[in-house]
Amino acid sequence: MRTKKYNVQMMVLTALFVALTAVGAFLKIPTATVAITLQLLFTFLAGVLLGPGWGALSQLVYVLLGLVGVPIFTEGGGFAYVLKPSFGFLIGLIPCAAVVGALTRKREHRTIPWLILACVAGWAVLYLIGLPYMAAILNLHLKKGMDVATIFRVGMLIYLPGDALKVAATVILSKALLPVVDREFRK
């Protein structure tokens, strides 16, 4: 059974990852459709370090804060953000953190190959949600008439090299931070 102290510590870490994801939104390289940011790096780390529940909660709180108008998304905030092509990727951060956290929950699943696999699985979930949403907004709402190949090119392919670097950074940071989190927060 978890103690009140544990819950408070996890709430603090969850809030930290809400803030880190928000900061990650502003560390960006603009592109034609969706900016390249560090949000995914902090989502991966939230899953690994906080686990599936708390990691997903950090991303849910991040998305909800942005939707109620706190300007923490790449281009601000507010409910109108649901009509942006990138909003599906924001929604995808929530299950992405949950998947990464679920796959790295056990200590024996914190090897470098397993961390990479977990991040790639979370990455796949992000794109499985983000790409169809982007296609729907671009083609149905904005009437852009983009075919599937173009959606993949502008919504995924140009981001893959940067995302691979985020996976590598997650593995390196996780290997350094997991012992501290385990020692200080999972006693």
Secondary structure as GFF3:
##gff-version 3
##sequence-region A 1 187
A	DSSP	alpha_helix	4	26	.	.	.	ID=ss1
A	DSSP	alpha_helix	39	67	.	.	.	ID=ss2
A	DSSP	three_ten_helix	79	83	.	.	.	ID=ss3
A	DSSP	alpha_helix	87	103	.	.	.	ID=ss4
A	DSSP	three_ten_helix	107	109	.	.	.	ID=ss5
A	DSSP	alpha_helix	112	136	.	.	.	ID=ss6
A	DSSP	pi_helix	137	141	.	.	.	ID=ss7
A	DSSP	alpha_helix	148	155	.	.	.	ID=ss8
A	DSSP	three_ten_helix	157	159	.	.	.	ID=ss9
A	DSSP	alpha_helix	160	185	.	.	.	ID=ss10
###
